[in-house]
Amino acid sequence: MITRELQIAYVAAGIILAANLLAMGLFVIFAKLKDGRLKESIRGIVFELDRFADNMENIEKRRVAIQQINDILGWRRILVPGALIGWIIDAEVAAIRKMQKATNTPNLHEGE
């Protein structure tokens, strides 16, 4: 029988995998599209992913994010070590950076 914690871990892994596949698809579409309304819409999403990665590379913002996630999970009596949450955040930042590099997506924060 699968425990509640294991079910939560499977669901979380599935959500992260699905989000990464969606993000990669958006990066590829963004890189391939010619200028237009659709590309501008996707640019907003790519911009937010880049901003998330930039923020999570900031140690203080990363610490606050880990604490907020722990607070939410703690409210549901789900205990997850902060180091594991930090590792997941670091993995997501690395994935976003690899997606940017693979699709030659420019830094959308330049001039901000």
Secondary structure as GFF3:
##gff-version 3
##sequence-region A 1 112
A	DSSP	alpha_helix	4	32	.	.	.	ID=ss1
A	DSSP	alpha_helix	37	56	.	.	.	ID=ss2
A	DSSP	alpha_helix	59	75	.	.	.	ID=ss3
A	DSSP	alpha_helix	82	102	.	.	.	ID=ss4
###
